[in-house]
Amino acid sequence: MAIKTLHSGIFLIELSAILWLVVTGIVGRRDRTVAAAAAAVAVEAAVFLGNDRTCPLTPLAERLGATRGEVSDIFLPDVVARTIPTWSSALVALAALLHARTALWSRRRGPRA
């Protein structure tokens, strides 16, 4: 239960960061909060990919007695939990495109007077 709670908390923080990147991409906001959210998402992605697309909490869950060590059932319906990498990656890609659009528009307009 403790691992599931910890994993759920991390998930909520990461989801908030991803959604913040999408929202700020839509409105064209670029500030430290965007950089912090992007850094959090980048670190999470690096850890996940560096661990062979497995949550680092999985081995811990197995050591504590989980039969398969799956912690992806993080207080969410199973169908949502199993598809987190798919839809969260799509949201990150959307956010990246939105922020790239903002950067291109800013470059075309030139420096502000």
Backbone torsions as a table, in degrees:
resi	resn	phi	psi	omega
1	MET	NA	-36.9	-179.9
2	ALA	-65.3	-41.6	179.1
3	ILE	-66.9	-41.0	178.8
4	LYS	-61.9	-40.2	178.2
5	THR	-67.3	-45.1	177.8
6	LEU	-60.4	-46.5	-179.6
7	HIS	-62.6	-39.8	178.1
8	SER	-63.8	-40.7	178.2
9	GLY	-63.7	-44.5	177.4
10	ILE	-62.0	-43.2	178.6
11	PHE	-58.6	-45.0	-179.1
12	LEU	-64.4	-38.4	177.3
13	ILE	-64.7	-46.9	-179.8
14	GLU	-65.4	-41.6	177.8
15	LEU	-62.7	-41.1	177.1
16	SER	-60.7	-42.4	179.0
17	ALA	-63.7	-43.1	179.6
18	ILE	-63.8	-46.7	179.9
19	LEU	-64.3	-36.1	176.5
20	TRP	-62.4	-40.4	178.3
21	LEU	-64.0	-38.7	178.1
22	VAL	-66.1	-49.5	-178.3
23	VAL	-61.3	-46.7	-179.4
24	THR	-68.3	-28.2	174.5
25	GLY	-67.6	-38.2	179.0
26	ILE	-65.8	-44.2	-176.1
27	VAL	-88.8	-6.1	177.2
28	GLY	79.1	24.1	-179.2
29	ARG	-82.4	134.5	176.8
30	ARG	-136.9	107.5	179.9
31	ASP	-154.3	-169.7	-177.3
32	ARG	-64.6	-30.9	179.4
33	THR	-66.4	-35.0	177.8
34	VAL	-67.9	-43.4	178.4
35	ALA	-62.3	-41.2	179.6
36	ALA	-65.3	-43.1	178.6
37	ALA	-64.0	-43.0	179.3
38	ALA	-63.1	-40.2	178.8
39	ALA	-64.7	-42.7	179.2
40	ALA	-61.8	-43.7	180.0
41	VAL	-67.2	-40.9	180.0
42	ALA	-64.1	-41.9	178.8
43	VAL	-64.3	-45.4	178.9
44	GLU	-60.5	-44.2	179.9
45	ALA	-63.8	-42.1	179.7
46	ALA	-63.9	-41.8	179.0
47	VAL	-64.9	-45.7	-178.9
48	PHE	-63.3	-49.3	-179.0
49	LEU	-69.6	-37.4	178.6
50	GLY	-67.9	-19.4	179.1
51	ASN	-101.1	29.2	177.9
52	ASP	57.8	44.0	178.2
53	ARG	58.0	37.2	177.4
54	THR	-128.7	136.5	176.8
55	CYS	-63.7	133.7	179.1
56	PRO	-62.7	-15.2	178.2
57	LEU	-78.5	-13.5	-178.0
58	THR	-60.1	-51.3	178.9
59	PRO	-60.6	-35.2	177.9
60	LEU	-65.1	-43.0	178.3
61	ALA	-61.5	-39.6	179.0
62	GLU	-66.3	-40.8	178.0
63	ARG	-63.0	-28.6	-178.7
64	LEU	-91.2	6.0	171.9
65	GLY	113.1	-1.7	177.6
66	ALA	-67.3	139.3	-175.8
67	THR	-68.1	-42.0	178.9
68	ARG	-114.3	-2.9	177.8
69	GLY	72.1	12.0	-178.0
70	GLU	-75.6	125.5	176.1
71	VAL	-114.5	10.5	-177.6
72	SER	-75.7	-3.0	178.7
73	ASP	-85.4	33.5	-171.6
74	ILE	-57.7	71.3	177.8
75	PHE	50.5	36.6	176.6
76	LEU	-132.6	157.8	172.6
77	PRO	-58.6	144.3	-175.0
78	ASP	-54.2	-43.5	-177.6
79	VAL	-62.9	-33.9	177.6
80	VAL	-73.6	-46.3	-177.5
81	ALA	-61.9	-42.8	-177.8
82	ARG	-67.2	-23.9	-175.6
83	THR	-103.5	8.8	-178.4
84	ILE	-52.5	-49.4	-178.7
85	PRO	-58.9	-34.9	-178.2
86	THR	-69.2	-56.3	-174.9
87	TRP	-76.5	-28.5	178.0
88	SER	-71.8	-35.8	176.0
89	SER	-63.8	-39.0	177.5
90	ALA	-63.7	-40.5	178.1
91	LEU	-66.3	-38.6	178.0
92	VAL	-65.2	-42.2	177.9
93	ALA	-62.2	-42.8	177.1
94	LEU	-59.9	-46.2	179.5
95	ALA	-60.7	-42.2	179.3
96	ALA	-61.9	-43.4	178.2
97	LEU	-63.3	-42.9	179.8
98	LEU	-63.5	-41.9	179.3
99	HIS	-71.2	-34.3	175.9
100	ALA	-64.5	-40.2	177.3
101	ARG	-60.3	-45.5	179.3
102	THR	-61.6	-43.1	179.9
103	ALA	-63.9	-41.1	178.6
104	LEU	-65.4	-42.8	178.8
105	TRP	-63.0	-40.3	179.8
106	SER	-64.2	-40.4	-179.3
107	ARG	-66.1	-38.9	-179.7
108	ARG	-68.1	-34.9	-179.7
109	ARG	-75.7	-21.8	-179.2
110	GLY	81.5	-179.4	-178.9
111	PRO	-67.6	146.1	178.8
112	ARG	-76.3	146.2	-179.0
113	ALA	-84.5	NA	NA
